[in-house]
Amino acid sequence: MTPIGVFGGTFDPIHYGHLRSAYELLQDLRLSEVRFVPSAAPPHRGGTFAPAELRYRMVEVAIADQAGFAIDDCEFRRDGPSYTVDTLTTIREERNDASIGLIVGMDAYLGLTTWHRWDEILDLAHVIVAHRPGWQLPETGDLGELLARHGTEDVEDLHRAAGGLVYHHAVTQLEIASTEIRELVGAGKDPRFLMPDGVRDIIVESGCYTN
């Protein structure tokens, strides 16, 4: 079975750092698709800067021309906080026996045990940790135990099982951050070349990071 990559986030805004990592995983792990899932109501933040519908539109525009990239509005179709475990449950119900890989960055993975019902995530999907070259996953504590019990270094395992594994993969880490983009735009500077032109146009026309 060819895994589906699930890439969630606030995407406030989406930029080339997100897109490049997703593209490398699509190719290197031979995923059937990378499904971007913009968070409608992120539970781990005090709020977003751009409205949810605008962030969704930015992702939609950013991935429009890339084969293998798709967008999923499941977090916009339900009320309450956008918990990852609920999103994976929805996708699992839709795709039943498919292999599903939740894509997270190293920072997100290090906070995994603080997530809502985090211990149910591997019942629903694999966890694919995208990190800088040379970085290693924790080998002690809850995450160390998780890796010892569920870790694999063989990408083929992601194709054999529907979920339940932790796999890590080094990707090119572009030095771009959504926080810095918002600060740059707020200072009156142009974010061109940090993101696709369509995303930049939405930011400039809406004034979402200047108002």
MARNULUM-700591 format. One line per 2 residues: their letters; for each residue x, y, z of C-alpha. Coordinates in Angstrom, 3 decimals. Example, Ala and Ser with C-alpha at 12.3 -4.5 7.8 and 13.67 -1.06 7.14 Angstrom:
// MARNULUM-700591
as) 12.300/-4.500/7.800 ~ 13.670/-1.060/7.140
// end
This chain:
// MARNULUM-700591
mt) 0.000/0.000/0.000 ~ 1.305/3.460/-0.888
pi) 1.196/5.816/2.113 ~ -0.769/9.044/2.251
gv) 1.178/11.856/3.899 ~ -0.871/14.095/6.202
fg) 0.715/17.488/6.814 ~ -1.204/19.641/9.265
gt) -0.438/23.105/10.554 ~ -1.631/26.650/10.943
fd) 0.205/27.700/7.751 ~ 0.156/31.301/8.944
pi) 1.380/31.746/6.217 ~ 2.485/28.731/4.186
hy) 5.943/29.220/2.652 ~ 8.665/27.451/0.693
gh) 10.019/25.780/3.831 ~ 6.756/23.854/4.191
lr) 6.512/23.129/0.501 ~ 10.078/21.940/0.016
sa) 9.911/19.535/2.962 ~ 6.604/18.127/1.727
ye) 7.973/17.710/-1.801 ~ 11.072/15.841/-0.639
ll) 8.971/13.486/1.488 ~ 6.575/12.919/-1.415
qd) 9.490/11.794/-3.568 ~ 11.789/10.065/-1.094
lr) 9.102/8.083/0.728 ~ 7.137/7.441/-2.478
ls) 3.913/8.776/-0.983 ~ 0.716/8.633/-3.013
ev) 0.070/12.236/-1.998 ~ 0.823/14.806/0.650
rf) -2.454/16.053/2.037 ~ -2.185/19.524/3.575
vp) -4.631/20.021/6.447 ~ -4.876/23.672/7.531
sa) -5.882/23.975/11.169 ~ -9.207/25.742/11.622
ap) -8.923/26.211/15.409 ~ -5.419/25.230/16.594
ph) -5.586/24.089/20.240 ~ -1.930/24.801/21.098
rg) -1.932/28.486/20.224 ~ -3.713/31.550/21.515
gt) -5.037/32.222/18.030 ~ -3.788/32.782/14.525
fa) -2.968/36.017/12.781 ~ -4.704/35.462/9.452
pa) -8.332/34.233/9.517 ~ -8.836/30.505/8.991
el) -10.510/30.903/5.584 ~ -7.644/33.079/4.338
ry) -4.999/30.604/5.526 ~ -6.928/27.838/3.752
rm) -6.947/29.883/0.550 ~ -3.191/30.474/0.826
ve) -2.530/26.731/1.038 ~ -4.911/26.063/-1.834
va) -3.084/28.559/-4.049 ~ 0.383/27.391/-2.947
ia) -0.146/23.756/-3.942 ~ -2.444/24.227/-6.943
dq) 0.108/23.336/-9.626 ~ 1.953/20.504/-7.862
ag) 1.003/16.932/-8.710 ~ 0.767/14.830/-5.569
fa) -0.234/17.742/-3.321 ~ -3.825/17.995/-2.085
id) -5.747/20.010/0.493 ~ -8.212/18.657/3.051
dc) -10.856/20.816/4.742 ~ -11.824/18.264/7.400
ef) -10.899/20.590/10.271 ~ -13.234/23.230/8.824
rr) -16.093/20.732/8.721 ~ -16.249/20.164/12.461
dg) -16.654/22.352/15.522 ~ -14.261/22.742/18.429
ps) -10.470/22.596/18.621 ~ -8.628/21.056/15.666
yt) -7.121/18.058/17.401 ~ -4.820/15.913/15.265
vd) -6.253/12.674/16.650 ~ -9.714/13.689/15.401
tl) -8.327/14.597/11.985 ~ -6.586/11.232/11.667
tt) -9.760/9.477/12.775 ~ -11.694/11.228/10.002
ir) -9.098/10.321/7.364 ~ -8.894/6.744/8.637
ee) -12.675/6.396/8.344 ~ -12.504/7.661/4.762
rn) -9.547/5.532/3.664 ~ -10.042/2.480/5.902
da) -7.017/0.221/5.284 ~ -4.740/2.815/3.655
si) -1.279/3.525/5.018 ~ -1.358/6.994/6.580
gl) 1.721/8.931/7.654 ~ 1.383/11.987/9.887
iv) 4.160/14.412/8.917 ~ 5.588/16.474/11.769
gm) 8.684/18.579/12.242 ~ 11.163/17.864/15.003
da) 9.813/20.656/17.233 ~ 6.299/19.263/16.969
yl) 7.510/15.727/17.631 ~ 9.330/16.821/20.787
gl) 5.995/18.119/22.094 ~ 4.022/15.064/20.997
tt) 3.261/13.844/24.521 ~ 1.410/17.104/25.267
wh) -1.043/16.541/22.416 ~ -4.662/15.622/23.032
rw) -4.929/11.792/23.195 ~ -1.430/11.541/21.771
de) -1.140/7.878/22.704 ~ -3.883/7.014/20.203
il) -2.111/8.540/17.192 ~ -0.096/5.425/16.316
dl) -3.317/3.407/16.346 ~ -4.412/5.567/13.415
ah) -1.233/6.362/11.477 ~ 2.526/6.286/11.245
vi) 4.423/9.323/12.501 ~ 6.933/10.677/9.975
va) 9.391/13.084/11.571 ~ 10.999/15.527/9.132
hr) 14.187/16.986/10.545 ~ 17.457/18.691/9.702
pg) 20.319/16.485/8.499 ~ 22.319/15.252/11.484
wq) 19.524/15.574/14.048 ~ 18.549/12.504/16.077
lp) 15.299/11.580/17.756 ~ 15.276/11.391/21.580
et) 16.345/8.025/22.961 ~ 15.153/8.538/26.547
gd) 11.877/9.392/28.246 ~ 8.438/8.760/26.753
lg) 9.632/9.582/23.233 ~ 12.640/7.311/23.601
el) 10.363/4.481/24.687 ~ 8.032/5.239/21.777
la) 10.932/5.028/19.332 ~ 12.249/1.810/20.874
rh) 8.849/0.142/20.533 ~ 7.674/1.599/17.232
gt) 10.684/3.028/15.417 ~ 11.808/1.866/11.977
ed) 14.550/2.941/9.611 ~ 13.111/1.061/6.641
ve) 10.793/3.147/4.454 ~ 9.317/-0.063/3.071
dl) 7.719/-0.681/6.469 ~ 5.535/2.381/5.873
hr) 4.246/0.709/2.722 ~ 3.573/-2.631/4.410
aa) 1.548/-1.447/7.421 ~ -1.400/0.953/7.737
gg) 0.095/2.695/10.774 ~ 1.845/2.221/14.074
lv) 5.446/3.177/13.234 ~ 7.759/6.142/13.862
yh) 10.033/6.957/10.950 ~ 12.433/9.877/10.683
ha) 13.782/11.432/7.518 ~ 16.187/14.311/6.949
vt) 14.914/17.060/4.643 ~ 16.328/20.330/3.387
ql) 15.546/22.923/6.043 ~ 15.113/26.313/4.421
ei) 15.690/29.127/6.910 ~ 12.179/30.507/6.545
as) 9.701/30.896/9.385 ~ 6.094/32.072/9.375
te) 6.802/34.277/12.395 ~ 9.575/36.095/10.562
ir) 7.395/36.535/7.476 ~ 4.658/38.146/9.560
el) 7.194/40.465/11.196 ~ 8.674/41.375/7.827
vg) 5.263/42.189/6.350 ~ 4.309/44.100/9.482
ag) 7.418/46.244/9.009 ~ 6.240/47.165/5.522
kd) 8.593/44.884/3.598 ~ 7.757/42.617/0.674
pr) 7.740/38.815/1.287 ~ 8.423/38.010/-2.350
fl) 10.555/34.851/-2.976 ~ 9.742/33.405/0.471
mp) 6.543/31.808/-0.859 ~ 4.690/31.288/-4.140
dg) 3.582/34.510/-5.784 ~ -0.081/33.629/-5.328
vr) 0.359/33.424/-1.552 ~ 2.274/36.705/-1.523
di) -0.552/38.347/-3.508 ~ -3.156/37.213/-0.958
iv) -1.050/38.593/1.905 ~ -0.489/41.941/0.200
es) -4.074/42.374/-1.016 ~ -5.721/41.311/2.250
gc) -3.365/43.167/4.580 ~ -3.769/40.223/6.973
yt) -0.363/40.783/8.618 ~ -0.416/44.567/8.600
n) -3.865/45.357/10.024
// end
